[in-house]
Amino acid sequence: MNHRLQACQSLQEQVRAQLPAELAFFQRHKSEWLAAHRGQFVVLGKQTFGGFHPTYDAALRAGTRIFGLVTPFLIEEVDE
């Protein structure tokens, strides 16, 4: 695993702790998303749905475009 991905995952763990409503939303909808979006990455922040993306990097780019560099947002893979 490369250092950039490790740093992103560590940051993502910290963000998860700051976004309990978004994480709960993901958990509630995960089972319905599995059929159509398995393996994709969903972006959630400030109670806003940022869409499904094919890769983590694409989700990260979308999240920073939608929420900026200061506002925390959640990226979760739709997988079991």
Order of alpha helices (4+ residues) and beta strands (2+ residues): alpha-alpha-beta-beta-alpha-beta
